[in-house]
């Protein structure tokens, strides 16, 4: 056979193989999806550990960078190990500080809200009764609703229902739920321990892991594909580092400003509102506003006017944050235009919920930068071809 015939035969074989694989995937899609889900569940501790090690590495790099400027030392094996240890201590200090210092204040705030909620609901109910007096179709169901809650005779009728629920096996579902919660808790604790240990190992053996990964890619990839892969990894590292560091600083500053504003203007639940806004600000675009509305609802339980003042204060703080703090702290580190940010948030929320909304911005930023570089190279190549003609 001549060369054209052999090439044609090879193309037909590849086409048949591709069609067979595609048909198998289509007819066994659910099985493949379940298998991938199991593989992902097995790899969850290592994925979480790698992410935790990445955060530790960001903090360690910052310690080495600013420590080298202030203390005039150079990076070495010893300084890197000390920076890694300090990064671990710093991250876990924040976690344990939140648990042991802020948790009591949060619990007291939540307890106060729970204690005052019945009175606030009762006042709201009375306001509804007064407002709907001119609308009998709405007012009468509200009056009946109140009588059904205050009628103590309903308690006696509830006892046989509860007993019948217990003897009919309804309590078994309760015990099953408790058992499921306990097993889930144990699984989460075990997964977290494995992830933390893996992050420590990965952090202190980063150079060895990177060297082995580069050697593996260089051995099995052609030189042009290897260079492209290294370039993509560099963009991913740079984008995620800038995004995590900038977003964390922005959330910390925004939460601190809200806490200080609530303290100065004597708005209740200052610690709780600052924490809610700081955590909500991790969700891009809408997170800070939604968390502020949630905090205003908590404040309104104690003092409705304070909730109004809080919203006004938050709008002022967000204007300052959006015009001065965000451009200087985060800036254009992600490099994604606002139009594509909306697309990334929407896609991430649809595919993976809140985690997807947070992660998809740096992911889409990496894709955007790679496409922009490829477009520039292609246009440059076409311009050179036109000039040569």
C-alpha positions in Angstrom: 0.0 0.0 0.0 1.2 3.5 -0.7 1.4 6.2 1.9 -2.0 7.8 1.1 -3.7 4.4 1.5 -2.0 3.8 4.8 -2.9 7.2 6.1 -6.5 6.7 5.0 -6.7 3.3 6.8 -5.2 4.7 10.0 -7.7 7.5 10.0 -10.6 5.0 9.5 -9.3 2.9 12.4 -9.0 6.0 14.7 -12.5 7.1 13.7 -14.0 3.6 14.5 -12.2 3.5 17.8 -13.4 7.0 18.7 -17.0 6.1 17.7 -16.9 2.9 19.8 -15.6 4.8 22.9 -18.2 7.5 22.4 -21.0 4.9 22.2 -19.8 3.2 25.3 -19.7 6.4 27.2 -23.2 7.4 26.1 -24.8 4.1 27.1 -22.9 3.8 30.4 -22.9 7.4 31.3 -24.5 6.9 34.7 -22.0 4.1 35.6 -19.1 6.3 34.6 -20.5 9.2 36.5 -20.9 7.1 39.6 -17.4 5.7 39.3 -15.9 9.2 38.9 -17.9 10.3 42.0 -16.4 7.4 44.0 -12.9 8.3 42.8 -13.5 12.0 43.7 -14.7 10.9 47.2 -11.6 8.9 47.7 -9.4 11.8 46.6 -11.2 14.4 48.6 -8.7 14.4 51.6 -5.8 14.8 49.2 -7.5 17.5 47.2 -8.4 19.4 50.4 -4.9 18.8 51.8 -3.3 20.2 48.6 -5.5 23.3 48.8 -4.5 23.7 52.5 -0.8 23.3 51.6 -1.3 25.9 48.9 -2.7 28.4 51.5 0.2 27.6 53.9 2.7 28.2 51.0 1.1 31.6 50.3 1.6 32.7 53.9 5.1 31.2 54.0 6.1 33.1 50.9 4.8 36.3 52.4 6.8 35.7 55.5 10.0 35.1 53.5 9.3 38.1 51.3 8.6 40.7 54.0 11.0 39.1 56.5 13.8 39.3 53.9 13.1 43.1 53.5 12.8 43.8 57.2 15.3 41.4 58.7 17.7 41.2 55.7 18.0 37.4 55.4 18.1 35.2 52.3 15.9 32.2 51.6 17.5 28.9 52.5 16.3 25.5 53.6 16.3 26.6 57.3 14.4 29.8 56.7 11.9 28.0 54.5 11.3 25.4 57.2 10.8 28.2 59.8 8.5 30.1 57.5 6.4 27.0 56.9 6.1 26.4 60.6 5.1 30.1 61.2 2.6 29.8 58.4 1.0 26.7 60.0 0.9 28.4 63.4 -0.6 31.6 61.9 -3.4 29.8 60.0 -4.3 27.6 62.9 -4.1 30.5 65.4 -6.8 32.2 63.3 -8.9 29.1 63.4 -8.5 28.4 67.1 -8.8 32.1 67.9 -12.2 32.1 66.2 -13.2 29.0 68.1 -12.1 30.0 71.6 -12.3 33.8 71.5 -15.1 34.7 69.1 -17.4 31.7 69.6 -18.5 32.7 73.2 -19.4 36.2 71.9 -21.2 34.7 68.9 -23.1 32.3 71.2 -24.1 35.1 73.5 -25.3 37.2 70.6 -27.3 34.2 69.2 -28.7 33.4 72.6 -29.9 37.0 73.0 -31.5 36.9 69.5 -33.3 33.6 70.4 -34.5 35.1 73.7 -35.8 38.3 72.1 -37.3 36.6 68.9 -40.6 35.5 70.5 -41.3 39.1 71.7 -40.4 40.5 68.3 -42.6 38.0 66.5 -45.4 38.8 68.9 -45.0 42.5 68.2 -44.9 41.8 64.5 -48.1 39.7 64.8 -49.9 42.5 66.7 -48.8 45.0 64.0 -50.3 42.6 61.3 -53.6 42.4 63.2 -53.8 46.2 63.5 -52.9 46.7 59.9 -55.3 44.1 58.4 -58.4 45.1 60.4 -59.9 46.7 57.3 -59.3 43.5 55.3 -61.5 40.8 56.9 -60.3 38.1 54.4 -56.8 38.5 55.8 -57.6 39.5 59.3 -59.8 36.5 60.3 -57.2 33.8 59.3 -54.6 35.7 61.3 -56.9 35.7 64.4 -57.6 32.0 64.0 -53.9 31.3 63.7 -53.3 33.1 67.0 -56.0 31.1 68.7 -54.7 27.8 67.5 -51.3 28.6 69.0 -52.6 29.8 72.3 -55.3 27.1 72.7 -53.8 24.8 75.4 -56.3 22.1 74.6 -54.3 21.3 71.5 -51.5 19.9 73.7 -53.7 17.0 74.9 -54.6 16.1 71.3 -50.9 16.1 70.4 -50.1 13.3 72.9 -51.9 10.5 71.1 -50.3 11.6 67.8 -46.8 11.5 69.3 -47.4 8.1 70.9 -48.8 6.7 67.6 -45.7 8.1 65.8 -43.3 6.4 68.2 -45.1 3.0 68.1 -45.5 3.1 64.3 -41.7 3.2 63.8 -41.3 6.9 63.4 -38.7 7.0 66.2 -36.6 4.5 64.2 -36.1 7.1 61.5 -35.0 9.5 64.2 -32.4 7.1 65.5 -31.3 6.4 62.0 -30.8 10.1 61.4 -28.7 10.3 64.6 -26.6 7.4 63.6 -26.1 8.9 60.1 -25.1 12.2 61.7 -22.6 10.4 63.9 -21.0 8.4 61.1 -20.9 11.5 58.9 -19.2 13.5 61.7 -16.6 10.7 62.3 -15.9 10.5 58.5 -15.5 14.3 58.3 -13.1 14.3 61.3 -11.0 11.4 59.8 -11.0 13.1 56.4 -9.9 16.4 57.9 -7.0 14.7 59.9 -5.8 13.0 56.7 -6.0 16.2 54.8 -4.1 18.2 57.4 -1.3 15.5 57.6 -1.1 15.4 53.8 -0.8 19.2 53.6 2.1 19.2 56.1 3.9 16.5 54.1 3.3 18.3 50.9 4.3 21.7 52.3 7.7 20.5 53.7 8.4 18.4 50.6 7.3 21.0 48.0 10.6 21.2 46.1 10.8 17.4 45.8 7.2 17.1 44.6 7.6 19.9 42.1 10.9 18.5 40.8 9.4 15.0 40.4 6.3 16.4 38.6 8.4 18.4 36.2 10.5 15.3 35.5 7.4 13.3 34.8 5.9 15.8 32.5 9.2 16.4 30.7 9.6 12.6 30.1 6.2 11.9 28.7 5.4 15.2 26.9 7.0 16.6 23.8 9.1 19.7 24.4 6.6 22.3 23.0 3.7 20.7 25.0 5.9 20.6 28.1 6.7 24.3 27.9 3.0 25.1 27.3 2.0 23.0 30.4 4.6 24.8 32.6 3.3 28.2 31.3 -0.3 27.2 32.2 0.8 26.0 35.7 2.6 29.3 36.2 -0.6 31.3 35.3 -2.7 29.1 37.6 -0.3 29.5 40.5 -0.1 33.3 40.0 -3.8 33.8 39.6 -4.9 31.7 42.6 -2.2 33.2 44.8 -3.3 36.7 44.0 -6.9 35.9 44.3 -6.7 34.1 47.7 -4.4 36.7 49.2 -6.3 39.7 47.9 -9.7 38.4 48.8 -8.7 37.4 52.3 -7.2 40.9 53.0 -10.3 42.5 51.6 -12.7 40.4 53.7 -10.7 41.1 56.8 -10.7 44.8 56.2 -14.4 44.9 55.4 -15.3 42.9 58.5 -13.1 45.1 60.7 -14.6 48.3 59.3 -18.2 46.9 60.0 -17.2 45.9 63.5 -15.6 49.3 64.3 -18.6 51.1 62.8 -21.1 49.1 64.9 -19.0 49.7 68.0 -18.7 53.5 67.4 -22.4 53.9 66.6 -23.5 51.6 69.4 -25.2 49.1 67.0 -25.9 45.8 68.7 -24.1 42.5 67.8 -21.0 44.2 66.5 -18.9 41.0 66.6 -21.6 38.9 64.9 -22.3 41.4 62.2 -18.6 42.0 61.4 -18.0 38.2 61.2 -21.1 37.6 59.0 -20.1 40.4 56.6 -16.4 39.2 56.5 -17.4 35.6 55.7 -20.1 36.7 53.2 -17.6 38.9 51.4 -15.7 35.8 50.2 -18.6 35.2 47.8 -18.0 37.7 45.0 -20.3 40.5 43.9 -23.4 39.6 46.1 -22.0 38.0 49.2 -21.3 41.1 51.2 -24.7 42.6 50.5 -26.6 39.4 51.3 -24.7 39.0 54.5 -25.3 42.6 55.5 -29.1 42.1 55.0 -28.9 38.9 57.1 -27.1 40.8 59.8 -29.6 43.7 59.6 -32.4 41.1 60.3 -30.6 39.9 63.4 -30.2 43.6 64.6 -33.8 44.3 63.9 -34.9 41.7 66.5 -33.5 44.0 69.2 -33.9 47.4 67.6 -35.4 48.0 64.1 -34.0 51.5 63.9 -30.5 50.2 64.6 -31.0 47.9 61.6 -31.8 50.9 59.4 -28.7 52.7 60.7 -26.6 49.6 60.0 -27.7 49.4 56.4 -26.9 53.1 55.8 -23.5 52.6 57.5 -22.8 49.5 55.5 -23.6 51.3 52.2 -21.1 54.0 53.1 -18.4 51.5 54.1 -19.0 49.5 50.9 -18.6 52.7 48.8 -15.2 53.4 50.5 -14.2 49.8 50.1 -15.2 49.6 46.5 -13.5 52.9 45.5 -10.3 52.9 47.6 -9.7 49.5 49.4 -10.5 47.0 46.7 -8.5 48.6 43.8 -5.4 48.9 46.1 -5.7 45.6 47.9 -7.0 43.3 45.2 -6.8 45.6 42.1 -6.6 43.8 38.8 -4.7 40.8 40.3 -7.3 38.4 38.9 -7.4 40.1 35.5 -11.0 39.3 34.7 -13.3 42.0 33.3 -16.6 42.6 35.3 -18.7 41.2 32.5 -17.0 37.8 32.7 -17.0 37.9 36.5 -20.8 37.8 36.3 -20.6 34.8 33.9 -18.1 33.0 36.2 -20.2 33.6 39.3 -23.4 32.4 37.6 -21.7 29.2 36.2 -20.0 28.4 39.4 -23.2 28.9 41.5 -25.1 26.6 39.1 -22.5 23.8 39.1 -21.1 23.8 42.6 -23.0 26.3 44.7 -21.2 28.8 46.9 -17.8 27.0 46.5 -18.2 27.1 42.8 -18.9 30.9 42.9 -15.7 31.4 44.8 -13.5 29.1 42.8 -14.8 29.8 39.3 -13.5 33.4 39.2 -9.8 32.4 39.3 -10.5 29.4 37.0 -12.2 31.6 34.4 -9.4 34.2 34.9 -6.8 31.6 33.9 -8.9 30.5 30.9 -9.3 34.2 29.9 -5.6 34.9 30.1 -4.7 31.8 28.1 -7.2 32.6 25.4 -6.1 36.2 25.3 -2.4 35.1 24.8 -3.4 32.7 22.1 -5.5 35.3 20.3 -2.6 37.8 20.4 -0.1 35.2 19.0 -2.5 34.2 16.2 -3.2 37.8 15.2 0.5 38.6 15.3 1.3 35.7 13.1 -1.3 36.7 10.6 0.0 40.3 10.6 3.5 39.0 9.9 2.2 36.8 7.0 0.5 39.8 5.5 3.6 42.0 5.8 5.7 39.2 4.1 3.3 39.1 1.2 
